[in-house]
Amino acid sequence: MPSTAIAGRGSHLQRSTDGVTYTTIAQVKQFSQTGSKQDYDDITNMDSASSFREYLATLNDSGEMGFDLVFLPGSSIQQQLRTDFNAQTLLYWKVVLSNGTNGVSFQAYVQSPGDLDTKVDKAVTRSGAKLKITGPVTEF
């Protein structure tokens, strides 16, 4: 059976205020979900049957979605990231992969709208933009 993969080029990061109508964030260079984890409480006690610790799963954390953009002066959607950050707005987000069928959806706050990164030999970017995911991530 041949290997299969989905190219990253052509994928989109999108935001929505209502979970129905989405707008693509312009000129995203890369994005990556990181930090998914599950917390545990150590419930080992005097009545534990063995010398091994016992744990109880408590809370899940879906982590963050980090991304970098090519800075686009005058872009209302890039400017909206700063507005969403300042207003602490909970939004709907989704990543649509380049095949147009698969991706993930979630709710998140703009944890950082990104910082301008200017180098003499490179395009100006907004690097380190970050979304703090709240609740589950759903794959589609």
DSSP file (Angstrom, degrees, kcal/mol; ACC not computed):
  #  RESIDUE AA STRUCTURE BP1 BP2  ACC     N-H-->O    O-->H-N    N-H-->O    O-->H-N    TCO  KAPPA ALPHA  PHI   PSI    X-CA   Y-CA   Z-CA
    1    1 A M              0   0    0      0, 0.0     2,-0.1     0, 0.0     0, 0.0   0.000 360.0 360.0 360.0 130.2    0.0    0.0    0.0
    2    2 A P        -     0   0    0      0, 0.0     2,-0.1     0, 0.0     0, 0.0  -0.367 360.0-102.9 -71.6 152.0    1.5    3.4   -0.9
    3    3 A S        -     0   0    0     -2,-0.1     2,-0.3     1,-0.0     0, 0.0  -0.417  36.7-157.3 -69.3 148.6    2.0    6.0    1.7
    4    4 A T        +     0   0    0     -2,-0.1     2,-0.3     2,-0.0    -1,-0.0  -0.941  17.5 161.6-128.0 153.1   -0.5    8.9    1.9
    5    5 A A        -     0   0    0     -2,-0.3     2,-0.5     2,-0.0     0, 0.0  -0.970  33.5-121.4-158.8 165.9   -0.2   12.4    3.3
    6    6 A I        -     0   0    0     -2,-0.3     2,-0.1    92,-0.0    -2,-0.0  -0.980  30.8-125.5-117.1 127.2   -1.8   15.8    3.2
    7    7 A A        -     0   0    0     -2,-0.5    91,-0.7     1,-0.1    92,-0.1  -0.432   7.4-142.2 -69.5 143.0    0.3   18.8    2.2
    8    8 A G  S >  S+     0   0    0     -2,-0.1     3,-2.1    89,-0.1    -1,-0.1   0.859  76.0  95.7 -72.4 -36.2    0.4   21.7    4.6
    9    9 A R  T 3  S+     0   0    0      1,-0.3     3,-0.1    88,-0.1    -2,-0.1  -0.338  87.5  28.1 -58.7 130.1    0.3   24.3    1.8
   10   10 A G  T 3  S+     0   0    0      1,-0.4    -1,-0.3    -2,-0.1     2,-0.1   0.375  88.8 130.0  97.2  -3.3   -3.2   25.5    1.2
   11   11 A S    <   -     0   0    0     -3,-2.1    -1,-0.4    88,-0.1     2,-0.4  -0.469  43.8-148.0 -79.2 157.9   -4.4   24.8    4.7
   12   12 A H  E     -A   96   0A   0     84,-2.7    84,-2.6    -2,-0.1     2,-0.5  -0.976  16.1-149.3-134.6 142.3   -6.3   27.6    6.5
   13   13 A L  E     -A   95   0A   0     12,-0.4    12,-3.1    -2,-0.4     2,-0.3  -0.949  31.2-173.9-103.1 126.4   -6.7   28.9   10.1
   14   14 A Q  E     -AB  94  24A   0     80,-3.0    80,-2.1    -2,-0.5     2,-0.3  -0.920  14.2-157.4-129.0 149.4  -10.2   30.5   10.4
   15   15 A R  E     -AB  93  23A   0      8,-2.4     8,-2.6    -2,-0.3     2,-0.3  -0.881   9.8-178.9-123.0 155.5  -12.1   32.4   13.1
   16   16 A S  E     -A   92   0A   0     76,-2.3    76,-2.7    -2,-0.3     6,-0.1  -0.993  27.0-154.7-151.6 145.8  -15.8   32.9   13.8
   17   17 A T  S    S+     0   0    0      4,-0.4    -1,-0.1    -2,-0.3     5,-0.1   0.667 102.1  28.1 -89.8 -19.9  -17.9   34.8   16.3
   18   18 A D  S    S-     0   0    0      3,-0.4     4,-0.1    74,-0.1    -1,-0.1   0.456 101.0-116.1-122.5  -3.4  -20.9   32.5   15.9
   19   19 A G  S    S+     0   0    0      2,-0.3     3,-0.1    73,-0.1    74,-0.0   0.554 102.9  71.2  77.6   7.1  -19.5   29.1   14.9
   20   20 A V  S    S+     0   0    0      1,-0.3     2,-0.6    72,-0.1    -1,-0.1   0.723  90.3  46.0-117.2 -54.4  -21.3   29.3   11.5
   21   21 A T  S    S-     0   0    0      2,-0.0    -4,-0.4     0, 0.0    -3,-0.4  -0.864  72.3-168.2-101.1 120.3  -19.5   31.9    9.4
   22   22 A Y        -     0   0    0     -2,-0.6     2,-0.4    -6,-0.1    -6,-0.2  -0.830  11.2-155.9-112.6 146.2  -15.7   31.7    9.3
   23   23 A T  E     -B   15   0A   0     -8,-2.6    -8,-2.4    -2,-0.3     2,-0.3  -0.977  22.8-123.5-119.2 132.6  -13.1   34.1    8.1
   24   24 A T  E     -B   14   0A   0     -2,-0.4     2,-0.5   -10,-0.2   -10,-0.2  -0.562  23.1-121.7 -75.6 133.3   -9.6   32.9    7.0
   25   25 A I    >   -     0   0    0    -12,-3.1     3,-0.7    -2,-0.3   -12,-0.4  -0.649  39.8-114.6 -73.4 125.1   -6.7   34.6    8.8
   26   26 A A  T 3  S-     0   0    0     -2,-0.5    46,-0.1     1,-0.2    44,-0.1  -0.367  79.0  -4.0 -71.6 138.2   -4.7   36.1    6.0
   27   27 A Q  T 3  S+     0   0    0      1,-0.2    43,-2.9    42,-0.1     2,-0.3   0.794  72.5 178.1  58.2  42.0   -1.1   35.0    5.1
   28   28 A V  E <   -C   69   0A   0     -3,-0.7    41,-0.3    41,-0.2    -1,-0.2  -0.605  12.8-168.4 -72.5 130.4   -0.5   32.4    7.9
   29   29 A K  E     -     0   0A   0     39,-2.9     2,-0.3     1,-0.4    40,-0.2   0.844  64.9 -16.7 -88.1 -38.6    2.9   30.8    7.4
   30   30 A Q  E     -C   68   0A   0     38,-1.1    38,-1.9     2,-0.0    -1,-0.4  -0.980  55.0-166.9-161.9 153.9    2.5   28.0    9.9
   31   31 A F  E     -C   67   0A   0     -2,-0.3     2,-0.3    36,-0.2    36,-0.2  -0.990   6.1-176.8-146.5 153.3    0.4   26.8   12.8
   32   32 A S  E     -C   66   0A   0     34,-2.4    34,-2.6    -2,-0.3     2,-0.5  -0.960  20.9-139.4-154.4 127.9    0.8   24.1   15.4
   33   33 A Q  E     +C   65   0A   0     -2,-0.3     2,-0.3    32,-0.2    32,-0.2  -0.784  37.2 165.2 -87.4 129.2   -1.3   22.8   18.2
   34   34 A T  E     +C   64   0A   0     30,-2.4    30,-2.9    -2,-0.5    -2,-0.0  -0.931  38.2  43.5-138.2 160.9    0.8   22.0   21.3
   35   35 A G        +     0   0    0     -2,-0.3    28,-0.3     1,-0.2     2,-0.2   0.558  55.0 160.9  87.5  10.3    0.4   21.3   25.0
   36   36 A S        +     0   0    0     26,-0.3     2,-0.3    28,-0.1    -1,-0.2  -0.461  21.2 151.5 -63.2 133.1   -2.6   18.9   25.1
   37   37 A K  E     -H   61   0B   0     24,-2.6    24,-2.8    -2,-0.2     2,-0.4  -0.984  41.5-130.3-157.6 165.5   -2.4   17.1   28.5
   38   38 A Q  E     -H   60   0B   0     -2,-0.3     2,-0.2    22,-0.2    22,-0.2  -0.982  22.1-139.3-122.7 135.3   -4.3   15.4   31.2
   39   39 A D  E     -     0   0B   0     20,-3.6    19,-2.7    -2,-0.4     2,-0.3  -0.635  17.5-163.1 -92.3 152.8   -4.0   16.2   34.9
   40   40 A Y  E     -H   57   0B   0     17,-0.2     2,-0.5    -2,-0.2    17,-0.2  -0.965  13.5-141.7-134.3 149.3   -4.0   13.6   37.6
   41   41 A D  E     -H   56   0B   0     15,-2.4    15,-2.1    -2,-0.3     2,-0.7  -0.947  25.3-124.7-109.2 132.3   -4.5   13.6   41.4
   42   42 A D  E     +H   55   0B   0     -2,-0.5    13,-0.2    13,-0.2    11,-0.0  -0.659  32.8 173.7 -75.8 113.0   -2.3   11.2   43.4
   43   43 A I        +     0   0    0     11,-2.3    12,-0.2    -2,-0.7    -1,-0.1   0.168  25.1 139.3-108.6  16.8   -4.8    9.1   45.4
   44   44 A T        +     0   0    0     10,-0.7     2,-0.3     2,-0.1     9,-0.1  -0.372  28.3 166.6 -60.1 137.6   -2.2    6.7   46.9
   45   45 A N    >   -     0   0    0     -2,-0.0     3,-2.0     1,-0.0    -2,-0.1  -0.861  52.8 -83.4-146.9 179.0   -3.2    6.0   50.5
   46   46 A M  T 3  S+     0   0    0      1,-0.3    -2,-0.1    -2,-0.3    -1,-0.0   0.745 125.3  52.6 -61.2 -24.3   -2.5    3.8   53.5
   47   47 A D  T 3  S+     0   0    0      2,-0.0    -1,-0.3     0, 0.0    -3,-0.0   0.412  77.2 130.4 -93.2   1.7   -4.9    1.2   52.2
   48   48 A S    <   -     0   0    0     -3,-2.0    -4,-0.0     1,-0.1     5,-0.0  -0.306  59.6-134.4 -58.6 139.1   -3.4    1.0   48.7
   49   49 A A  S    S+     0   0    0      2,-0.0     2,-0.2     3,-0.0    -1,-0.1   0.655  77.3  22.4 -75.4 -17.1   -2.8   -2.6   47.7
   50   50 A S  S    S-     0   0    0      2,-0.3    -2,-0.0     0, 0.0     0, 0.0  -0.758  85.2 -97.3-139.0-175.8    0.7   -2.3   46.4
   51   51 A S  S    S+     0   0    0     -2,-0.2     2,-0.3     2,-0.1    -2,-0.0   0.257  90.2 101.4 -90.6  13.1    3.9   -0.1   46.5
   52   52 A F  S    S-     0   0    0      1,-0.1    -2,-0.3     0, 0.0    -3,-0.0  -0.770  78.7-110.4 -98.6 143.5    2.8    1.7   43.3
   53   53 A R        -     0   0    0     -2,-0.3     2,-0.4    -9,-0.1    -1,-0.1  -0.341  28.0-143.6 -65.6 150.3    1.3    5.1   43.2
   54   54 A E        -     0   0    0     -2,-0.0   -11,-2.3     2,-0.0   -10,-0.7  -0.950  16.3-165.2-118.4 139.6   -2.4    5.3   42.2
   55   55 A Y  E     -H   42   0B   0     -2,-0.4     2,-0.5   -13,-0.2   -13,-0.2  -0.912  14.5-151.7-127.9 152.1   -3.8    8.2   40.2
   56   56 A L  E     -H   41   0B   0    -15,-2.1   -15,-2.4    -2,-0.3     2,-0.2  -0.990  25.8-126.1-119.6 123.1   -7.2    9.6   39.3
   57   57 A A  E     +H   40   0B   0     -2,-0.5   -17,-0.2   -17,-0.2     3,-0.1  -0.516  38.8 166.0 -65.8 132.0   -7.6   11.5   36.0
   58   58 A T  E     +     0   0B   0    -19,-2.7     2,-0.4     1,-0.3    -1,-0.2   0.769  48.2   6.2-114.8 -69.6   -9.1   14.9   36.8
   59   59 A L  E     -     0   0B   0    -20,-0.2   -20,-3.6     2,-0.0    -1,-0.3  -0.927  53.7-143.4-127.7 146.6   -9.0   17.5   34.0
   60   60 A N  E     -H   38   0B   0     -2,-0.4     2,-0.4   -22,-0.2   -22,-0.2  -0.805   9.6-161.0-100.9 148.4   -8.0   17.7   30.4
   61   61 A D  E     -H   37   0B   0    -24,-2.8   -24,-2.6    -2,-0.3    73,-0.1  -0.990   8.7-157.3-129.5 120.8   -6.3   20.8   28.8
   62   62 A S        -     0   0    0     -2,-0.4   -26,-0.3    73,-0.3     2,-0.2   0.514  34.2-149.0 -79.6  -4.1   -6.4   21.1   25.0
   63   63 A G        -     0   0    0    -28,-0.3    70,-1.8    70,-0.3     2,-0.3  -0.492  26.7 -49.3  83.0-140.8   -3.3   23.3   25.0
   64   64 A E  E     -CD  34 132A   0    -30,-2.9   -30,-2.4    68,-0.2     2,-0.5  -0.903  27.6-137.0-138.4 159.0   -2.7   26.1   22.5
   65   65 A M  E     -CD  33 131A   0     66,-2.1    66,-2.3    -2,-0.3     2,-0.3  -0.965  27.8-168.0-119.1 110.8   -2.6   26.8   18.8
   66   66 A G  E     +CD  32 130A   0    -34,-2.6   -34,-2.4    -2,-0.5     2,-0.3  -0.729  10.9 170.2 -97.8 149.1    0.5   28.9   17.8
   67   67 A F  E     -CD  31 129A   0     62,-2.6    62,-1.6    -2,-0.3     2,-0.3  -0.996  24.1-146.8-156.1 155.9    0.9   30.5   14.5
   68   68 A D  E     -C   30   0A   0    -38,-1.9   -39,-2.9    -2,-0.3   -38,-1.1  -0.930  18.7-164.1-121.5 147.3    3.1   33.0   12.5
   69   69 A L  E     -CD  28 126A   0     57,-2.3    57,-2.5    -2,-0.3     2,-0.6  -0.935  28.2-115.6-130.0 152.2    1.9   35.3    9.8
   70   70 A V  E     - D   0 125A   0    -43,-2.9    55,-0.3    -2,-0.3     2,-0.1  -0.808  51.8-109.6 -78.4 123.2    3.4   37.4    7.0
   71   71 A F        -     0   0    0     53,-2.0    53,-0.1    -2,-0.6   -44,-0.1  -0.348  34.8-167.9 -61.8 130.0    2.5   40.9    8.1
   72   72 A L    >   -     0   0    0    -46,-0.1     3,-2.2     3,-0.1     6,-0.2  -0.872  16.8-138.1-122.8  95.1   -0.2   42.5    5.9
   73   73 A P  T 3  S+     0   0    0      0, 0.0     3,-0.1     0, 0.0     5,-0.0  -0.235  87.7  14.8 -55.3 134.9   -0.6   46.2    6.5
   74   74 A G  T 3  S+     0   0    0      1,-0.3     2,-0.6     2,-0.1     3,-0.1   0.431  84.5 147.3  82.8  -1.6   -4.2   47.3    6.6
   75   75 A S    <>  -     0   0    0     -3,-2.2     4,-2.4     1,-0.2    -1,-0.3  -0.563  36.6-158.6 -71.5 116.3   -5.6   43.7    6.9
   76   76 A S  H  > S+     0   0    0     -2,-0.6     4,-1.7     1,-0.2    -1,-0.2   0.853  91.0  52.6 -65.0 -33.4   -8.7   44.0    9.0
   77   77 A I  H  > S+     0   0    0      2,-0.2     4,-0.8     1,-0.2    -1,-0.2   0.873 110.4  46.6 -73.5 -35.3   -8.6   40.3    9.9
   78   78 A Q  H >> S+     0   0    0      1,-0.2     4,-0.7     2,-0.2     3,-0.7   0.899 113.3  49.6 -69.7 -38.8   -5.0   40.6   11.2
   79   79 A Q  H >X S+     0   0    0     -4,-2.4     4,-1.6     1,-0.2     3,-0.7   0.838 101.4  65.0 -64.7 -31.8   -5.9   43.8   13.1
   80   80 A Q  H 3X S+     0   0    0     -4,-1.7     4,-3.2     1,-0.2     5,-0.2   0.797  89.7  66.1 -62.9 -28.9   -8.9   41.9   14.6
   81   81 A L  H <X S+     0   0    0     -4,-0.8     4,-2.1    -3,-0.7    -1,-0.2   0.915 103.2  45.7 -58.0 -42.8   -6.5   39.6   16.4
   82   82 A R  H <X S+     0   0    0     -4,-0.7     4,-2.8    -3,-0.7    -1,-0.2   0.911 113.1  50.1 -66.7 -42.1   -5.3   42.6   18.5
   83   83 A T  H  X S+     0   0    0     -4,-1.6     4,-2.2     2,-0.2    -2,-0.2   0.920 111.2  48.5 -61.7 -44.5   -8.9   43.6   19.1
   84   84 A D  H  X>S+     0   0    0     -4,-3.2     5,-1.9     2,-0.2     4,-0.7   0.888 112.2  49.9 -63.1 -39.3   -9.9   40.1   20.2
   85   85 A F  H ><5S+     0   0    0     -4,-2.1     3,-0.9    -5,-0.2    -2,-0.2   0.952 112.0  46.5 -62.1 -51.2   -6.9   40.0   22.5
   86   86 A N  H 3<5S+     0   0    0     -4,-2.8    -2,-0.2     1,-0.2    -1,-0.2   0.848 116.6  44.3 -62.0 -35.4   -7.7   43.3   24.1
   87   87 A A  H 3<5S-     0   0    0     -4,-2.2    -1,-0.2    -5,-0.2    -2,-0.2   0.499 102.6-130.6 -88.8  -4.7  -11.4   42.4   24.5
   88   88 A Q  T <<5 -     0   0    0     -3,-0.9     2,-0.4    -4,-0.7    -3,-0.2   0.930  41.0-176.9  53.2  50.1  -10.7   38.9   25.8
   89   89 A T      < -     0   0    0     -5,-1.9     2,-0.5    -6,-0.1    21,-0.5  -0.661  25.3-138.9 -87.0 127.0  -13.2   37.5   23.3
   90   90 A L        +     0   0    0     -2,-0.4     2,-0.3    19,-0.1    19,-0.2  -0.752  35.4 178.6 -81.7 124.5  -14.0   33.8   23.3
   91   91 A L  E     - E   0 108A   0     17,-2.4    17,-2.2    -2,-0.5     2,-0.4  -0.802  32.6-112.3-126.7 163.7  -14.2   32.7   19.6
   92   92 A Y  E     -AE  16 107A   0    -76,-2.7   -76,-2.3    -2,-0.3     2,-0.3  -0.800  39.4-177.7 -91.6 139.6  -14.8   29.7   17.4
   93   93 A W  E     -AE  15 106A   0     13,-3.2    13,-2.4    -2,-0.4     2,-0.3  -0.957   9.5-178.9-135.5 153.2  -11.8   28.5   15.4
   94   94 A K  E     -AE  14 105A   0    -80,-2.1   -80,-3.0    -2,-0.3     2,-0.5  -0.989  20.5-144.5-150.9 152.2  -11.0   25.9   12.9
   95   95 A V  E     -AE  13 104A   0      9,-2.7     9,-1.4    -2,-0.3     2,-0.6  -0.972  16.5-163.9-109.9 122.9   -8.1   24.6   10.9
   96   96 A V  E     -AE  12 103A   0    -84,-2.6   -84,-2.7    -2,-0.5     7,-0.2  -0.946  17.2-137.7-109.0 117.4   -9.1   23.3    7.4
   97   97 A L    >   -     0   0    0      5,-3.1     3,-2.7    -2,-0.6   -89,-0.1  -0.216  29.6 -96.8 -72.2 165.8   -6.4   21.2    5.9
   98   98 A S  T 3  S+     0   0    0    -91,-0.7    -1,-0.1     1,-0.3   -90,-0.1   0.668 120.4  66.5 -62.4 -19.0   -5.4   21.6    2.2
   99   99 A N  T 3  S-     0   0    0    -92,-0.1    -1,-0.3     3,-0.1    -2,-0.1   0.584 102.4-132.6 -77.2  -6.7   -7.6   18.7    1.2
  100  100 A G  S <  S+     0   0    0     -3,-2.7    -2,-0.1     2,-0.2    -1,-0.1   0.421  90.5  71.8  75.6  -1.8  -10.6   20.8    2.2
  101  101 A T  S    S+     0   0    0      1,-0.1     2,-0.2    -4,-0.0    -1,-0.1   0.765  86.0  55.3-113.0 -40.6  -12.2   18.0    4.1
  102  102 A N        +     0   0    0     -5,-0.1    -5,-3.1    37,-0.0     2,-0.3  -0.586  60.6  99.0-103.1 159.9  -10.1   17.3    7.3
  103  103 A G  E     -E   96   0A   0     -7,-0.2    37,-2.6    -2,-0.2     2,-0.3  -0.986  56.7 -83.0 163.8-158.9   -9.1   19.5   10.1
  104  104 A V  E     -EF  95 139A   0     -9,-1.4    -9,-2.7    -2,-0.3     2,-0.3  -0.965  24.2-158.4-138.2 154.4   -9.9   20.5   13.7
  105  105 A S  E     +EF  94 138A   0     33,-2.2    33,-2.7    -2,-0.3     2,-0.3  -0.972  23.5 143.9-133.3 152.0  -12.4   22.9   15.4
  106  106 A F  E     -E   93   0A   0    -13,-2.4   -13,-3.2    -2,-0.3     2,-0.4  -0.971  43.8-104.5-168.5 169.8  -12.3   24.4   18.9
  107  107 A Q  E     +EF  92 134A   0     27,-0.7    27,-2.5    29,-0.4     2,-0.3  -0.896  46.6 157.8-108.1 145.9  -13.1   27.5   21.0
  108  108 A A  E     -EF  91 133A   0    -17,-2.2   -17,-2.4    -2,-0.4     2,-0.3  -0.994  36.9-124.8-161.3 159.8  -10.2   29.7   22.1
  109  109 A Y  E     - F   0 132A   0     23,-1.9    23,-2.5    -2,-0.3     2,-1.1  -0.780  40.1-105.9-100.6 152.7   -9.1   33.2   23.3
  110  110 A V  E     - F   0 131A   0    -21,-0.5    21,-0.3    -2,-0.3   -22,-0.1  -0.732  38.5-180.0 -78.4 104.3   -6.3   35.1   21.5
  111  111 A Q  E    S+     0   0A   0     19,-1.7    20,-0.2    -2,-1.1    -1,-0.2   0.829  74.0   3.5 -75.9 -33.4   -3.6   34.6   24.1
  112  112 A S  E     - F   0 130A   0     18,-2.1    18,-2.7    -3,-0.1    -1,-0.3  -0.936  57.8-151.4-151.7 129.4   -1.1   36.7   22.0
  113  113 A P        -     0   0    0      0, 0.0    16,-0.3     0, 0.0   -31,-0.1   0.485  59.1-105.2 -78.3  -0.1   -1.8   38.5   18.7
  114  114 A G        -     0   0    0     14,-0.4     2,-0.4   -33,-0.1    14,-0.2  -0.013  29.4 -98.6  93.5 158.0    1.9   38.0   17.8
  115  115 A D  E     -G  127   0A   0     12,-2.7    12,-2.6    -3,-0.1     2,-0.2  -0.906  35.3-104.0-117.0 142.0    4.8   40.4   17.7
  116  116 A L  E     -G  126   0A   0     -2,-0.4     2,-0.5    10,-0.2    10,-0.2  -0.437  33.6-164.8 -63.5 133.0    6.2   42.2   14.7
  117  117 A D  E     -G  125   0A   0      8,-2.9     8,-2.1    -2,-0.2     2,-0.5  -0.958   9.3-178.9-125.5 109.8    9.4   40.6   13.5
  118  118 A T        +     0   0    0     -2,-0.5     2,-0.3     6,-0.2     6,-0.1  -0.946   5.2 170.8-119.6 123.3   11.5   42.7   11.2
  119  119 A K    >   -     0   0    0     -2,-0.5     3,-1.2     3,-0.4    -2,-0.0  -0.947  39.8-122.6-128.4 150.8   14.8   41.6    9.6
  120  120 A V  T 3  S+     0   0    0     -2,-0.3    -1,-0.1     1,-0.2    -2,-0.0   0.816 111.9  35.1 -61.5 -32.5   16.8   43.3    6.9
  121  121 A D  T 3  S+     0   0    0      2,-0.1     2,-0.3    -3,-0.0    -1,-0.2   0.176 112.3  65.5-111.4  17.4   16.7   40.3    4.6
  122  122 A K  S <  S-     0   0    0     -3,-1.2    -3,-0.4     3,-0.0     2,-0.1  -0.908  85.2 -94.9-135.9 161.1   13.2   38.9    5.4
  123  123 A A        -     0   0    0     -2,-0.3     2,-0.3     1,-0.1    -4,-0.1  -0.458  52.1 -99.2 -68.5 148.5    9.6   39.8    5.0
  124  124 A V        -     0   0    0    -53,-0.1   -53,-2.0    -2,-0.1     2,-0.3  -0.544  52.4-178.2 -70.0 132.8    8.0   41.5    8.0
  125  125 A T  E     -DG  70 117A   0     -8,-2.1    -8,-2.9   -55,-0.3     2,-0.6  -0.818  35.1-128.7-127.0 167.5    6.1   38.9   10.0
  126  126 A R  E     -DG  69 116A   0    -57,-2.5   -57,-2.3    -2,-0.3     3,-0.4  -0.964  41.5-172.9-112.1 107.0    3.9   38.6   13.1
  127  127 A S  E     + G   0 115A   0    -12,-2.6   -12,-2.7    -2,-0.6   -59,-0.2  -0.709  52.6  27.3-106.0 153.7    5.5   35.8   15.0
  128  128 A G  E     +     0   0A   0     -2,-0.3   -14,-0.4     1,-0.2    -1,-0.2   0.689  68.0 164.1  76.7  19.3    4.4   34.0   18.1
  129  129 A A  E     -D   67   0A   0    -62,-1.6   -62,-2.6    -3,-0.4     2,-0.4  -0.454  17.9-171.2 -65.1 145.1    0.7   34.5   17.8
  130  130 A K  E     -DF  66 112A   0    -18,-2.7   -18,-2.1   -64,-0.2   -19,-1.7  -0.998  23.5-156.3-148.9 138.2   -1.1   32.1   20.1
  131  131 A L  E     -DF  65 110A   0    -66,-2.3   -66,-2.1    -2,-0.4     2,-0.8  -0.940  16.8-142.2-109.5 134.4   -4.7   30.9   20.9
  132  132 A K  E     -DF  64 109A   0    -23,-2.5   -23,-1.9    -2,-0.4     2,-0.2  -0.875  23.6-141.2 -96.7 111.3   -5.5   29.4   24.3
  133  133 A I  E     - F   0 108A   0    -70,-1.8     2,-0.4    -2,-0.8   -71,-0.3  -0.508  15.1-165.0 -76.2 135.7   -7.9   26.6   23.6
  134  134 A T  E     - F   0 107A   0    -27,-2.5   -27,-0.7    -2,-0.2   -73,-0.1  -0.988  56.9  -2.4-121.1 130.0  -10.8   26.1   26.0
  135  135 A G  E    S-     0   0A   0     -2,-0.4   -73,-0.3   -75,-0.2     2,-0.1  -0.385 106.8 -23.3  85.5-169.6  -12.8   22.9   26.0
  136  136 A P  E     -     0   0A   0      0, 0.0     2,-0.5     0, 0.0   -29,-0.4  -0.317  51.4-130.9 -78.5 158.3  -12.3   19.9   23.6
  137  137 A V  E     -     0   0A   0    -31,-0.1     2,-0.5    -4,-0.1   -31,-0.2  -0.926  23.1-152.5-101.8 130.7  -10.7   19.9   20.1
  138  138 A T  E     - F   0 105A   0    -33,-2.7   -33,-2.2    -2,-0.5     2,-0.3  -0.920   2.2-148.3-109.6 125.6  -12.9   18.1   17.6
  139  139 A E  E       F   0 104A   0     -2,-0.5   -35,-0.2   -35,-0.2   -37,-0.0  -0.695 360.0 360.0 -88.3 142.3  -11.3   16.5   14.6
  140  140 A F              0   0    0    -37,-2.6   -36,-0.2    -2,-0.3    -1,-0.1   0.318 360.0 360.0-135.1 360.0  -13.3   16.3   11.3
